[in-house]
Amino acid sequence: MRVAVTIHDVAREAGVSVSTVSRALSGARRVGPELVERVHEAARRVGYRHNAVARALRAQRTGVIGMVVPEISNPFFPAIVEAVERTLQESDRELMLCDSRRSPDVERRRIQALLGRQVDGLLISPVDSQASTKVLHEAMRHTAVVQMDRYADQTRLDWVGVDDESGMALVVQHVRDHGAERVALVSAERNSSSGRDRLDALRRATTTAGLAESVELLGEFSIDWGAAAARELVSRGDLPDAVVCGNDEIAVGVIRELRRHGLAVPDDVLVTGFDDTPIATYIEPALTTIRQPREAIATEAVRLLDARLADTELPVRKLALQPELVVRGSTQPGSEGSAS
C-alpha cells in the first residue's frame, strides 16, 4: 500500500522547517517568493497534494463560492458564470454552480445544498422577485449573499446588474431615430425583476420619446416565446414599426417567425434584443441589442461579496452599471454591425 506523502516529506526535500512549508503553501506573506517557489518545487517532486479540507477547517474558510442562476440554458448566464470564475481565480478560489431551473422550490433546495457544503459566500440571480425573498433572508443568516442581474424585493442585500432604464432608453431612441412611431415590447412576465424593470423602463422611454402607446406581450425569456409573440403580432394584421425584445433569445424567436411569414427584418419591422450574447451575431440579420458589461458585473459582484465577508455591518449597496447599444443589421439595412 502506498504511504501518503506528508508535509514533513516536503520539508525534508526542501531543506526547511515544517512551519516554513506550511506558511509557503498557505500563501503567508512572511515567506519570500524564492522560498515559496522552492517549497512548491519540492512538493511537486515528492508528489505532495495540499489538504484543502484541513486548511479550510483551520482558516474557517473553504475557498469556494456558491452561485445560483435561474437557467443555465439562457446564453446570458454562462457568460456571467465564466466571468465570475475568472475573477475568483485571481484569488485562488473555486466556484460551485447550481441551476435553479426557473423554479423557486428548486432554487431553495440548491441554496440549502450550497450552504450545507459550507461555501464562503453566495452569488445569486433570483428566480422570482417575490417568491425568492424568504430563502434569501434565510441564506443571509448563514453567509454573505450578493444578488447579480436579478434581485428579490424586500431584501437588504447587495446587488449589481445592468441599468435597465438606460438600456431601454437607448433602444427606444435608436428605433425612433430610424422612423419607428409604434413599438411592441416582447418580454418576460413581471415575476422576475428583469422582466418587470424592462417593461417599466420601456413605458417611460416611449413616453419620453413621444411615441404611441406600445403593445406589450409578456411571456418568458426564450426563443419559443419570441416566436409565439411574433405569430400573435402577425395575426393582428397591423404590425408595429419596431419590436423591442426583453432579451436576445426572444428577439431571435421573433426574427425567425417574422421571416417565416414572409416579412423582412429590418425593412418591414425593426427588431432589437437585450444582453448581447453570442446568439445575437448568429441570427440573420445580426441583432441590434444592448450589451451588458458582464466582466464588470462579475468583478463588482465578487468585490461586494468580499467586502460583505469582511464587514457584515456595511450599508447595503446597489450598483446599476451602464450598458452599451450595439447596432447591427436588424435595424440597419446593409450594416456590418457596429457599437455606438
Summary of the structure (lengths in Angstrom):
residues: 340
radius of gyration: 24.7
end to end distance: 65.3
largest distance: 83.1
contacts: 1179
relative contact order: 0.10
helix: 45%
strand: 17%
